[in-house]
Every structure is written in C-alpha cells, then in structure tokens.
C-alpha cells in the first residue's frame, strides 16, 4: 500500500534479548514482521527455552496488536529458505522493505473487452514524472484478493422498474463474482439524502438484505399516495467524496460502483477534488450510466457524463452504459474487470522527491486501454 516512506532495515535475531530489541524497534517504527517459516519456531533463529518462549510469544502478540492499530502501509518480505540454505551457517533474518509500491492496473482492449491472453511481467514499463521507464519487480493478476466495494445507487438515474429488482441483481453476484471474504457497502441517493448499509460479506442473503435496508426510504416514499416533492439538489460529488473517505479507512483493494448519470447540483466538492481523493487513497471508481446508449462516456458532450468518465478513468476505472446489456451483466463485468487487474510491484526510485508523482504504465507491443489505480502516486 501507499505511501511508503523509509528505507529497508534488517535485524538479526540471535537470542531472547534480541527478540525484545526487535519488538521494541518494530513497535516504534511500525514495521510488519515476516518470518522464514512463521509456523516453525525452530527456524526463527533464537532458542525456544520454556521461560523465554513465553516471553517471546507475548512480545510478538503485543507487536501484532500495535501493528493492527497503526495500520502502517509497509511491505515486509522474508528471505527465502533457498537463499538461507545457500549461505552456510547463516542466521535467518527478518528483512523489512519499506520502499515497495503496489499499484493495481486495469488493462483492456481498445473496445474495453477482456484480454485474450495474460501479459508477461517483463512487458510492463513504469515511468514516474516522465523519467526513463523501468520494469516492475513483480506483476500478478489480482484474482480473488479480498476487496472492499461500495455500490452507490442514484435513485434519480435509475428507471422505476430497475430499483425494485436491484436487490436480487446485486445479491446474484454472490458467490461467483463476490466472495464471503469481500466486504460490500450499499449507498442509495434519494431526495437529496443518502441512506447506507455498510460492510456486509459477499453472501447472497446478506447482500439482498443490505440493499433492502439502503432502499427502505425510497421504498416507503414510493408507497405513499401523495408523496411530497423531492429536493432538486443533487450532491453527487459530495456523496462520492464521502464514500471515498469511508473506503480509504479500509485495507486492501477498494472500489466504488457509481450507478448514476453524473448530474450534480450544488456540491461543495468538485469532480476534480473527488478524483484527487480517489487517487491518493487508491480507490478505483467505476461508473454506470443507465440511460446512455453508447459504449464510452468520452464520446458524449454532456458535462456530467464527461466529468464522471474523467473521475473514473483517472482513478483507474472506467465508465460504461447499460447499452444493450442488463444491469446484472454490467455489474458482473465490473467485478471481472477488478479481478483481472494486474498488480505491479516496484521499488520507489531513490531520485524521486516527496510529493505527488505522475504515474504512467505501458505494455510493450500492445495497443490497450491502460488505467492504473491513481495517475498520481503520493510519495513521502
């Protein structure tokens, strides 16, 4: 995760006293531990005498609590057993690298379709601030990594026949597209207000119940015979800014599905402000306009549509329309796009100064739609 601030540190553990020193250092510097074999104490490099073991175990438990509370955005790696065996008599070490960057990258065909074959890691090139490009150290497909997903439903934009069925549509994403270890929040914008059901697992029944809770105000109003008129204010960017800040508090990969036509009135936040918030917190925004008839936002002159498209693509996502597809199919497509993203890992170049670095990702010999999760990488 970002930002990554400090240089790598290596600590050798040779006895019970060094464990105390390591625990103190790690708690102070907010490091994450990784052992050569976390489930084999014999490989840890220090004696496991009964009195000392209890002390070491308590130190490590305390360290784990501190790290969970600190939520430090660091990457830790352990020297592999093969490397250790190559060093005759070498003591296993904890190797903590705090200058690694991981970026999810969306790669599609120019027609926004799934690629026909995977991309080798040596075909990716990365550039920061237009400096000479370099290769990522590692690249993999995101796959079934847990995700924190916020689905924002703009009741103004959805046709009346879509909203009553949308609970079944979203629930139908589980378990094939959304899994139990994913966390989903539902937000419904209606009559100038927003109601939410937060942090439910990717379970069919729980998802359906969450959507029904978030839609309860809209449903109750729909059942009134003489409902009072709704407020004409539409604070789309304010709501997206709020949801982005909520997701930024979570760990792992984070994304927003905004089902809206992009229209906004009287928001305090601008679309540019929402874009920067999403970039800095690595929240990817996907937009779905239920009324548009074309495949890409950028081809339409409507201001709201164009701004929504810019927010999505600059945060690493894309904006689509229903076109000739169903809402369920589009949501399945969004989920698959996230699962098929490439996670690129690289070390922060030493010559990069603190601040926002302009990130550019390319693939050798490929004309593709490439959007990293944040064109601006915050470097500290």
C-alpha positions as CSV (number, residue, x, y, z in Angstrom):
1,X,0.0,0.0,0.0
2,X,1.0,3.7,-0.3
3,X,2.6,5.9,0.8
4,X,6.0,4.2,1.5
5,X,8.4,6.3,3.4
6,X,11.5,4.6,4.9
7,X,14.5,2.5,3.8
8,X,14.8,-1.2,4.3
9,X,16.0,-2.4,7.7
10,X,17.5,-5.8,8.6
11,X,17.6,-7.2,12.1
12,X,19.3,-10.4,13.0
13,X,17.8,-12.4,15.9
14,X,20.3,-14.5,17.9
15,X,18.8,-14.8,21.3
16,X,15.9,-13.9,23.6
17,X,17.3,-10.4,24.3
18,X,17.4,-9.6,20.5
19,X,13.7,-10.5,20.3
20,X,13.0,-7.8,22.9
21,X,15.0,-5.3,20.9
22,X,13.3,-6.3,17.7
23,X,9.8,-6.0,19.2
24,X,10.7,-2.6,20.6
25,X,12.1,-1.4,17.2
26,X,9.2,-2.8,15.2
27,X,6.6,-1.2,17.5
28,X,8.4,2.1,17.3
29,X,8.9,2.1,13.6
30,X,5.5,0.4,12.7
31,X,7.1,-2.5,10.8
32,X,5.3,-5.6,9.8
33,X,7.1,-8.9,10.6
34,X,7.6,-11.8,8.2
35,X,9.4,-15.0,9.4
36,X,11.1,-17.6,7.2
37,X,8.6,-20.1,8.5
38,X,6.0,-18.5,10.7
39,X,4.7,-21.8,11.9
40,X,8.1,-23.4,12.6
41,X,9.6,-21.7,15.7
42,X,12.8,-23.7,15.1
43,X,13.6,-21.7,12.0
44,X,13.2,-18.3,13.7
45,X,16.9,-18.1,14.8
46,X,16.5,-17.9,18.6
47,X,16.3,-20.5,21.4
48,X,12.9,-21.7,22.4
49,X,13.6,-22.5,26.1
50,X,10.3,-22.7,28.0
51,X,10.6,-19.4,30.1
52,X,12.0,-17.5,27.1
53,X,9.4,-18.8,24.7
54,X,6.5,-17.4,26.8
55,X,8.2,-14.0,26.9
56,X,8.9,-14.1,23.1
57,X,5.3,-15.2,22.4
58,X,3.9,-12.3,24.5
59,X,6.2,-9.8,22.8
60,X,5.1,-10.9,19.3
61,X,1.4,-10.8,20.3
62,X,1.8,-7.3,21.7
63,X,3.6,-6.3,18.5
64,X,0.7,-7.7,16.4
65,X,-1.8,-5.6,18.3
66,X,0.3,-2.5,17.8
67,X,0.6,-3.1,14.1
68,X,-3.2,-3.7,13.7
69,X,-3.9,-0.4,15.4
70,X,-1.2,1.5,13.5
71,X,-2.4,0.3,10.0
72,X,1.1,1.1,8.8
73,X,1.3,0.9,4.9
74,X,4.5,-1.1,4.7
75,X,5.6,-4.2,2.8
76,X,7.6,-6.9,4.5
77,X,9.4,-9.8,3.0
78,X,11.3,-12.8,4.4
79,X,14.5,-14.1,2.8
80,X,13.6,-17.4,1.2
81,X,14.7,-20.8,2.6
82,X,16.6,-21.4,-0.6
83,X,18.7,-18.2,-0.1
84,X,19.3,-19.1,3.5
85,X,20.5,-22.6,2.7
86,X,22.9,-21.1,0.2
87,X,24.6,-19.2,3.0
88,X,26.4,-21.7,5.1
89,X,25.7,-21.2,8.7
90,X,23.7,-18.1,8.1
91,X,21.2,-16.9,10.7
92,X,17.6,-16.5,9.5
93,X,16.8,-12.8,9.4
94,X,13.7,-10.6,9.2
95,X,14.1,-8.4,6.1
96,X,11.7,-5.4,6.1
97,X,11.4,-3.3,2.9
98,X,9.5,-0.1,3.4
99,X,10.0,1.4,-0.1
100,X,7.9,-1.0,-2.1
101,X,4.9,0.3,-4.1
102,X,2.0,-1.9,-5.3
103,X,-0.4,-0.5,-7.9
104,X,-3.4,-2.2,-9.5
105,X,-3.7,-1.6,-13.2
106,X,-6.7,-2.1,-15.4
107,X,-5.8,-3.4,-18.9
108,X,-8.5,-3.9,-21.5
109,X,-8.7,-4.0,-25.3
110,X,-9.4,-0.6,-27.0
111,X,-13.0,-1.8,-27.2
112,X,-13.0,-2.3,-23.4
113,X,-13.1,-6.0,-23.6
114,X,-11.2,-8.6,-21.6
115,X,-7.7,-9.5,-23.0
116,X,-7.5,-12.8,-24.8
117,X,-4.2,-13.8,-23.1
118,X,-2.2,-12.8,-20.0
119,X,0.6,-10.3,-20.1
120,X,4.1,-11.3,-19.0
121,X,5.6,-9.1,-16.3
122,X,8.6,-8.1,-18.5
123,X,6.3,-6.4,-20.9
124,X,5.1,-3.8,-18.4
125,X,7.0,-0.5,-18.1
126,X,6.5,2.2,-15.5
127,X,7.5,5.8,-15.5
128,X,7.3,8.4,-12.7
129,X,7.2,12.1,-13.5
130,X,8.1,11.2,-17.2
131,X,11.5,9.9,-16.1
132,X,13.0,7.0,-18.0
133,X,10.8,3.9,-17.8
134,X,11.7,0.8,-15.8
135,X,10.3,-2.7,-15.3
136,X,8.2,-3.7,-12.3
137,X,9.9,-6.1,-10.0
138,X,6.8,-8.3,-10.0
139,X,3.4,-8.5,-11.7
140,X,0.4,-10.7,-11.0
141,X,-3.3,-10.8,-11.6
142,X,-5.4,-9.6,-8.7
143,X,-7.6,-12.6,-8.8
144,X,-9.6,-13.4,-5.7
145,X,-7.9,-11.0,-3.4
146,X,-10.5,-9.6,-0.9
147,X,-12.0,-6.3,-2.0
148,X,-13.9,-3.5,-0.2
149,X,-16.7,-2.4,-2.5
150,X,-19.1,0.5,-2.2
151,X,-22.1,0.4,-4.6
152,X,-23.7,3.9,-4.9
153,X,-27.2,3.9,-6.4
154,X,-28.5,7.2,-7.7
155,X,-32.3,6.8,-7.5
156,X,-32.7,9.8,-9.8
157,X,-30.9,8.0,-12.6
158,X,-32.4,4.5,-12.3
159,X,-35.7,3.7,-14.0
160,X,-38.5,2.7,-11.8
161,X,-38.6,-0.9,-13.0
162,X,-34.8,-1.3,-12.1
163,X,-34.8,-0.2,-8.5
164,X,-37.4,-2.7,-7.1
165,X,-35.4,-5.6,-8.6
166,X,-31.9,-4.3,-7.8
167,X,-31.7,-6.2,-4.5
168,X,-31.9,-9.5,-6.4
169,X,-29.5,-8.2,-9.0
170,X,-26.7,-7.4,-6.5
171,X,-27.4,-10.5,-4.4
172,X,-26.9,-12.6,-7.6
173,X,-23.3,-11.5,-7.7
174,X,-22.5,-13.9,-4.9
175,X,-20.8,-16.4,-4.8
176,X,-19.5,-16.4,-8.3
177,X,-18.3,-12.8,-8.5
178,X,-18.4,-11.6,-4.9
179,X,-17.0,-13.9,-2.2
180,X,-17.5,-14.2,1.5
181,X,-14.2,-12.5,2.3
182,X,-15.2,-9.4,0.3
183,X,-16.9,-6.5,2.1
184,X,-19.7,-4.6,0.4
185,X,-21.5,-1.4,1.4
186,X,-24.6,-0.1,-0.3
187,X,-25.4,3.6,-0.6
188,X,-28.7,5.0,-2.0
189,X,-29.1,8.6,-3.0
190,X,-32.7,9.7,-3.0
191,X,-34.5,13.0,-2.4
192,X,-31.3,14.9,-1.5
193,X,-30.3,12.3,1.1
194,X,-28.2,9.2,1.3
195,X,-29.0,6.0,3.2
196,X,-26.5,3.2,3.7
197,X,-26.0,-0.4,4.7
198,X,-22.3,-1.0,5.5
199,X,-19.7,-3.7,5.5
200,X,-21.6,-6.9,4.7
201,X,-19.8,-10.0,3.4
202,X,-20.3,-11.2,-0.2
203,X,-23.2,-13.5,0.8
204,X,-26.3,-13.7,-1.3
205,X,-28.8,-13.3,1.6
206,X,-26.9,-10.6,3.4
207,X,-26.4,-8.6,0.3
208,X,-30.1,-8.7,-0.5
209,X,-31.0,-7.6,3.0
210,X,-28.4,-4.8,2.8
211,X,-29.8,-3.4,-0.4
212,X,-33.3,-3.5,1.1
213,X,-32.2,-1.6,4.1
214,X,-30.5,1.1,2.0
215,X,-33.6,1.4,-0.2
216,X,-36.0,1.5,2.7
217,X,-36.6,5.3,2.5
218,X,-37.1,5.2,-1.3
219,X,-39.4,2.2,-0.9
220,X,-41.5,3.9,1.8
221,X,-41.8,7.0,-0.2
222,X,-42.8,5.1,-3.3
223,X,-45.7,3.6,-1.4
224,X,-47.2,7.0,-0.4
225,X,-50.2,8.0,-2.4
226,X,-49.4,11.8,-2.1
227,X,-45.7,12.0,-1.5
228,X,-44.2,15.5,-1.1
229,X,-41.9,16.7,-3.8
230,X,-38.2,15.8,-3.5
231,X,-35.4,18.3,-3.2
232,X,-33.9,19.3,-6.5
233,X,-30.4,19.4,-5.1
234,X,-28.2,16.5,-6.3
235,X,-24.9,16.5,-4.3
236,X,-23.3,13.7,-6.4
237,X,-19.7,14.7,-5.9
238,X,-20.2,15.4,-2.2
239,X,-21.6,11.9,-1.8
240,X,-18.8,10.3,-3.8
241,X,-16.3,12.2,-1.7
242,X,-17.8,10.9,1.5
243,X,-17.9,7.3,0.2
244,X,-14.3,7.6,-0.9
245,X,-13.2,8.8,2.5
246,X,-15.0,5.9,4.1
247,X,-13.3,3.4,1.9
248,X,-9.9,5.0,2.5
249,X,-10.1,3.8,6.1
250,X,-10.2,0.1,4.9
251,X,-7.2,-2.0,3.9
252,X,-6.7,-4.0,0.7
253,X,-8.2,-3.2,-2.7
254,X,-11.0,-0.6,-2.7
255,X,-13.6,0.3,-5.4
256,X,-16.8,2.2,-6.0
257,X,-19.5,1.4,-8.4
258,X,-21.5,4.5,-9.1
259,X,-24.8,3.9,-10.9
260,X,-25.6,7.4,-11.9
261,X,-25.9,9.7,-14.9
262,X,-23.3,12.1,-13.5
263,X,-25.6,15.1,-12.9
264,X,-24.7,17.3,-10.0
265,X,-26.1,20.4,-8.3
266,X,-24.7,22.5,-5.5
267,X,-22.0,20.1,-4.4
268,X,-19.2,21.6,-2.2
269,X,-16.7,19.2,-3.7
270,X,-15.8,19.4,-7.4
271,X,-15.2,16.4,-9.6
272,X,-11.5,17.2,-9.7
273,X,-11.4,17.1,-5.9
274,X,-13.1,13.7,-5.9
275,X,-10.5,12.5,-8.4
276,X,-7.6,13.5,-6.2
277,X,-9.1,11.9,-3.2
278,X,-9.6,8.7,-5.1
279,X,-6.0,8.8,-6.4
280,X,-4.4,9.4,-3.1
281,X,-6.4,6.6,-1.3
282,X,-6.2,4.1,-4.3
283,X,-10.0,3.9,-4.5
284,X,-11.0,2.9,-8.0
285,X,-14.3,4.3,-9.3
286,X,-16.4,2.6,-11.9
287,X,-19.4,4.5,-13.4
288,X,-22.5,3.1,-14.9
289,X,-25.0,5.4,-16.6
290,X,-28.3,3.5,-17.0
291,X,-29.6,6.0,-19.6
292,X,-26.8,6.3,-22.1
293,X,-26.9,4.5,-25.4
294,X,-23.2,4.4,-26.2
295,X,-20.1,2.4,-25.1
296,X,-17.9,5.3,-23.9
297,X,-18.5,8.5,-21.9
298,X,-15.8,10.5,-23.6
299,X,-17.8,10.5,-26.9
300,X,-20.7,12.5,-25.4
301,X,-20.8,16.2,-24.9
302,X,-22.9,16.2,-21.7
303,X,-20.9,17.8,-18.9
304,X,-22.0,15.5,-16.2
305,X,-21.3,12.4,-18.3
306,X,-17.8,13.7,-19.3
307,X,-16.9,14.5,-15.7
308,X,-18.0,11.1,-14.5
309,X,-15.9,9.5,-17.2
310,X,-12.8,11.6,-16.2
311,X,-13.2,10.7,-12.5
312,X,-13.5,7.0,-13.3
313,X,-10.5,6.7,-15.7
314,X,-8.2,8.9,-13.6
315,X,-8.8,6.7,-10.6
316,X,-8.1,3.5,-12.5
317,X,-11.6,2.6,-13.6
318,X,-14.0,3.1,-16.5
319,X,-17.5,4.4,-17.1
320,X,-19.9,2.3,-19.1
321,X,-23.6,2.4,-20.1
322,X,-26.2,-0.3,-20.0
323,X,-26.3,-0.2,-23.8
324,X,-28.0,-3.4,-24.8
325,X,-27.0,-5.3,-21.7
326,X,-28.8,-5.9,-18.4
327,X,-27.8,-4.3,-15.2
328,X,-26.8,-7.7,-13.8
329,X,-24.4,-8.3,-16.7
330,X,-22.8,-4.9,-16.4
331,X,-22.2,-5.5,-12.6
332,X,-20.7,-8.9,-13.4
333,X,-18.4,-7.2,-15.9
334,X,-17.2,-4.6,-13.4
335,X,-16.4,-7.4,-10.9
336,X,-14.5,-9.3,-13.5
337,X,-12.6,-6.2,-14.6
338,X,-11.4,-5.8,-11.0
339,X,-10.4,-9.5,-10.6
340,X,-8.5,-9.3,-13.9
341,X,-6.4,-6.2,-13.0
342,X,-2.6,-6.5,-12.8
343,X,-0.9,-5.7,-9.5
344,X,2.5,-4.2,-10.3
345,X,5.1,-4.1,-7.6
346,X,8.2,-1.9,-7.8
347,X,10.7,-0.1,-5.6
348,X,10.4,3.6,-5.2
349,X,13.3,5.1,-7.2
350,X,15.7,6.9,-4.9
351,X,15.8,10.0,-7.1
352,X,12.0,10.7,-6.7
353,X,11.3,13.6,-4.3
354,X,8.5,13.6,-1.8
355,X,5.1,14.7,-3.3
356,X,2.7,13.5,-6.0
357,X,4.5,11.6,-8.7
358,X,2.8,11.3,-12.1
359,X,2.5,7.6,-12.9
360,X,2.5,6.2,-16.5
361,X,2.1,2.5,-17.3
362,X,2.6,0.9,-20.7
363,X,2.7,-2.6,-22.2
364,X,5.3,-3.3,-24.9
365,X,3.8,-4.0,-28.3
366,X,0.2,-3.6,-27.3
367,X,-2.4,-1.0,-28.1
368,X,-4.6,-1.3,-25.0
369,X,-6.8,0.7,-22.6
370,X,-4.5,1.0,-19.6
371,X,-5.6,2.7,-16.4
372,X,-3.5,2.5,-13.1
373,X,-5.3,3.0,-9.8
374,X,-4.3,6.6,-9.5
375,X,-2.4,8.6,-12.1
376,X,-0.8,10.4,-9.2
377,X,1.2,8.3,-6.7
378,X,1.8,10.0,-3.3
379,X,5.4,9.6,-2.4
380,X,6.6,10.5,1.1
